[in-house]
Amino acid sequence: MKVDVKEMSERLAYDPAFSDYDFWRALKSLDDELFRIEYERRPVPMELVFARAILRRARNARGEG
């Protein structure tokens, strides 16, 4: 599986269907889940790492970072 973080984040950043709150809420949920995984000493799924990277880059592309 090849994940193009740059392409996906740019597409998401300019999608008018996502509000600033949507980005904040998604990142908060991901951070909470990653904290729970770390606390329980489980392996971190790479999908969550990629999702967080995509959301952070998209938020920064909008100028909200």
Backbone as a printed PyTorch tensor [residue, N CA C, xyz], in Angstrom:
tensor([[[  0.8440,  -1.1730,   0.0000],
         [  0.0000,   0.0000,   0.0000],
         [  0.8900,   1.2370,   0.0000]],

        [[  0.7480,   2.0490,  -1.0170],
         [  1.5110,   3.2850,  -1.0950],
         [  0.5860,   4.4310,  -0.7250]],

        [[  0.9980,   5.1790,   0.2650],
         [  0.2060,   6.3180,   0.7160],
         [  0.9530,   7.5840,   0.3400]],

        [[  0.3260,   8.4110,  -0.4840],
         [  0.9130,   9.6850,  -0.8660],
         [  0.3410,  10.7550,   0.0610]],

        [[  1.0570,  10.9830,   1.1510],
         [  0.5860,  11.9040,   2.1820],
         [  0.4040,  13.3010,   1.6130]],

        [[  1.3480,  13.7580,   0.8060],
         [  1.2810,  15.1210,   0.2510],
         [  0.0430,  15.3020,  -0.6200]],

        [[ -0.1820,  14.3670,  -1.5270],
         [ -1.3370,  14.4780,  -2.4300],
         [ -2.6510,  14.4160,  -1.6560]],

        [[ -2.7610,  13.4670,  -0.7480],
         [ -4.0060,  13.3210,   0.0010],
         [ -4.2650,  14.5310,   0.8910]],

        [[ -3.2220,  15.0650,   1.5170],
         [ -3.4220,  16.2010,   2.4040],
         [ -3.8160,  17.4530,   1.6140]],

        [[ -3.2210,  17.6500,   0.4330],
         [ -3.5950,  18.8070,  -0.3830],
         [ -5.0340,  18.7110,  -0.8540]],

        [[ -5.4300,  17.5170,  -1.2610],
         [ -6.8120,  17.3380,  -1.7100],
         [ -7.7890,  17.6140,  -0.5570]],

        [[ -7.4480,  17.1320,   0.6140],
         [ -8.3070,  17.3240,   1.7790],
         [ -8.3170,  18.7860,   2.2310]],

        [[ -7.1790,  19.4510,   2.1460],
         [ -7.0890,  20.8420,   2.6010],
         [ -8.0150,  21.7570,   1.8170]],

        [[ -8.1810,  21.4860,   0.5470],
         [ -8.9840,  22.3690,  -0.3030],
         [-10.3980,  21.8540,  -0.5330]],

        [[-10.7900,  20.8430,   0.2170],
         [-12.1440,  20.3080,   0.1160],
         [-13.0640,  21.1490,   1.0010]],

        [[-14.0150,  21.8460,   0.4070],
         [-14.8850,  22.7150,   1.2070],
         [-15.8380,  21.9460,   2.1300]],

        [[-15.9420,  20.6480,   1.9610],
         [-16.8260,  19.8530,   2.8130],
         [-16.2740,  19.7210,   4.2350]],

        [[-14.9630,  19.9870,   4.4180],
         [-14.3420,  19.8640,   5.7320],
         [-14.1290,  21.2440,   6.3340]],

        [[-14.6800,  21.4240,   7.5140],
         [-14.5210,  22.7010,   8.2100],
         [-13.2800,  22.6490,   9.1090]],

        [[-12.9230,  23.7920,   9.6460],
         [-11.8090,  23.8490,  10.5850],
         [-12.0980,  22.9500,  11.7900]],

        [[-13.3430,  22.9560,  12.2320],
         [-13.7340,  22.1070,  13.3590],
         [-13.5770,  20.6330,  13.0140]],

        [[-13.9110,  20.2390,  11.7920],
         [-13.7590,  18.8490,  11.3800],
         [-12.3020,  18.4010,  11.4930]],

        [[-11.3890,  19.2710,  11.0690],
         [ -9.9640,  18.9410,  11.1990],
         [ -9.5710,  18.8080,  12.6640]],

        [[ -9.9870,  19.7550,  13.4710],
         [ -9.6360,  19.7200,  14.8930],
         [-10.1860,  18.4600,  15.5510]],

        [[-11.4470,  18.1520,  15.2720],
         [-12.0870,  16.9890,  15.8960],
         [-11.4060,  15.6900,  15.4560]],

        [[-11.0820,  15.5700,  14.1790],
         [-10.4230,  14.3650,  13.6730],
         [ -9.0490,  14.1880,  14.3060]],

        [[ -8.2870,  15.2660,  14.4050],
         [ -6.9690,  15.1680,  15.0290],
         [ -7.0800,  14.8320,  16.5100]],

        [[ -8.0440,  15.4090,  17.1870],
         [ -8.2550,  15.1140,  18.6110],
         [ -8.6090,  13.6440,  18.7990]],

        [[ -9.4750,  13.1260,  17.9630],
         [ -9.8580,  11.7140,  18.0620],
         [ -8.6690,  10.7960,  17.7990]],

        [[ -7.8700,  11.1320,  16.7980],
         [ -6.6810,  10.3270,  16.5020],
         [ -5.6850,  10.3670,  17.6490]],

        [[ -5.4460,  11.5430,  18.1880],
         [ -4.5190,  11.6580,  19.3100],
         [ -5.0100,  10.8640,  20.5160]],

        [[ -6.3080,  10.9180,  20.7750],
         [ -6.8710,  10.1370,  21.8810],
         [ -6.6760,   8.6380,  21.6630]],

        [[ -6.9270,   8.1840,  20.4460],
         [ -6.7570,   6.7670,  20.1330],
         [ -5.2950,   6.3450,  20.2370]],

        [[ -4.3920,   7.1720,  19.7330],
         [ -2.9680,   6.8440,  19.8290],
         [ -2.5070,   6.8180,  21.2820]],

        [[ -3.0220,   7.7100,  22.1030],
         [ -2.6900,   7.6940,  23.5230],
         [ -3.1670,   6.3940,  24.1700]],

        [[ -4.3900,   5.9830,  23.8420],
         [ -4.9480,   4.7510,  24.4090],
         [ -4.1150,   3.5390,  23.9860]],

        [[ -3.7050,   3.5150,  22.7240],
         [ -2.8810,   2.4130,  22.2200],
         [ -1.5430,   2.3750,  22.9480]],

        [[ -0.9390,   3.5320,  23.1050],
         [  0.3570,   3.5930,  23.7980],
         [  0.2080,   3.1820,  25.2610]],

        [[ -0.8430,   3.6380,  25.9090],
         [ -1.0920,   3.3100,  27.3040],
         [ -1.2610,   1.8040,  27.5010]],

        [[ -1.9410,   1.1790,  26.5460],
         [ -2.1830,  -0.2710,  26.6230],
         [ -1.0260,  -1.0820,  26.0500]],

        [[  0.0220,  -0.3870,  25.6080],
         [  1.2280,  -1.0220,  25.0630],
         [  0.9160,  -1.9550,  23.8890]],

        [[  0.0250,  -1.4880,  23.0250],
         [ -0.2930,  -2.2350,  21.8090],
         [  0.4980,  -1.6510,  20.6510]],

        [[  0.6870,  -2.4030,  19.5890],
         [  1.3700,  -1.8520,  18.4120],
         [  0.5040,  -0.7800,  17.7440]],

        [[  1.1620,   0.2340,  17.2500],
         [  0.4540,   1.3450,  16.6010],
         [  0.2240,   0.9920,  15.1350]],

        [[ -1.0240,   0.9890,  14.6930],
         [ -1.3030,   0.7280,  13.2740],
         [ -0.7630,   1.8560,  12.4000]],

        [[ -0.0820,   1.5050,  11.3420],
         [  0.4940,   2.5050,  10.4410],
         [ -0.5780,   3.3900,   9.8180]],

        [[ -1.7760,   2.8710,   9.6600],
         [ -2.8560,   3.6660,   9.0840],
         [ -3.1350,   4.9030,   9.9390]],

        [[ -3.0350,   4.7440,  11.2630],
         [ -3.2640,   5.8850,  12.1430],
         [ -2.1450,   6.9130,  12.0210]],

        [[ -0.9300,   6.4330,  11.8550],
         [  0.2050,   7.3440,  11.6830],
         [  0.0430,   8.1340,  10.3910]],

        [[ -0.3200,   7.4510,   9.3080],
         [ -0.5300,   8.1330,   8.0340],
         [ -1.7160,   9.0980,   8.1170]],

        [[ -2.7800,   8.6890,   8.7680],
         [ -3.9540,   9.5490,   8.8910],
         [ -3.6020,  10.8310,   9.6340]],

        [[ -2.8390,  10.7140,  10.7100],
         [ -2.4520,  11.9060,  11.4660],
         [ -1.5670,  12.8260,  10.6210]],

        [[ -0.6470,  12.2430,   9.8860],
         [  0.2300,  13.0460,   9.0240],
         [ -0.5800,  13.7790,   7.9520]],

        [[ -1.5330,  13.0960,   7.3740],
         [ -2.3710,  13.7000,   6.3370],
         [ -3.1920,  14.8510,   6.9150]],

        [[ -3.8140,  14.6270,   8.0560],
         [ -4.6320,  15.6750,   8.6640],
         [ -3.8000,  16.8790,   9.0880]],

        [[ -2.6310,  16.6410,   9.6510],
         [ -1.7740,  17.7600,  10.0630],
         [ -1.3110,  18.5810,   8.8700]],

        [[ -0.9090,  17.9040,   7.8060],
         [ -0.4580,  18.6300,   6.6080],
         [ -1.6100,  19.4020,   5.9750]],

        [[ -2.7970,  18.7970,   5.9690],
         [ -3.9600,  19.4680,   5.3850],
         [ -4.3130,  20.7150,   6.2010]],

        [[ -4.2810,  20.5920,   7.5080],
         [ -4.5780,  21.7430,   8.3650],
         [ -3.5410,  22.8480,   8.1500]],

        [[ -2.2810,  22.4650,   8.0530],
         [ -1.2200,  23.4580,   7.8210],
         [ -1.3510,  24.1020,   6.4440]],

        [[ -1.7900,  23.3460,   5.4440],
         [ -1.9730,  23.8950,   4.1050],
         [ -3.0740,  24.9470,   4.0950]],

        [[ -4.0200,  24.8110,   4.9680],
         [ -5.0900,  25.8070,   5.1020],
         [ -4.6230,  27.0300,   5.8660]],

        [[ -3.4820,  26.9150,   6.5170],
         [ -2.9650,  28.0340,   7.2830],
         [ -3.4610,  28.0850,   8.7110]],

        [[ -3.8780,  26.9460,   9.2340],
         [ -4.3970,  26.9030,  10.5950],
         [ -3.3870,  26.3190,  11.5710]],

        [[ -2.2240,  25.9610,  11.1110],
         [ -1.2630,  25.2390,  11.9310],
         [ -0.6570,  26.0750,  12.9710]]])
